[in-house]
Amino acid sequence: MAEIVWTESALNDLDDIGDYIAKDSARYAELKVAKLFESPDILETHPLAGKMVPELQNEAIRQLIIGSYRIIYHVEDDFRIEILTVHRSSRLLGNTYDFDNLVNE
């Protein structure tokens, strides 16, 4: 079973998403952030459940699509998965996280 580790960057992304949605509805913000936070739990037993991120062409960097959000994660090994970033699918990937260190592995 793999451990899911949220990076500080990904947690900040969730906070930002929640703050933005809360401008209209605090309750919906709470529900959306909870759903995004809980969705990667499937990776504990199925680390390759998400598809490879097409922009990066690296089998270890994958994504879960949850509604209009992408949860991008790195499969470090069979026992550890890092959630790297969470962002709206409409945003460019390069504007959210610096993947250079991971892509060159």
Sequence and secondary structure as in RCSB ss.txt:
>XXXX:A:sequence
MAEIVWTESALNDLDDIGDYIAKDSARYAELKVAKLFESPDILETHPLAGKMVPELQNEAIRQLIIGSYRIIYHV
EDDFRIEILTVHRSSRLLGNTYDFDNLVNE
>XXXX:A:secstr
  EEEE HHHHHHHHHHHHHHHTT HHHHHHHHHHHHHGGGGGGT TT SEE TTT  TTEEEEEETTEEEEEEE
EETTEEEEEEEEETTS GGGT   HHHHT 
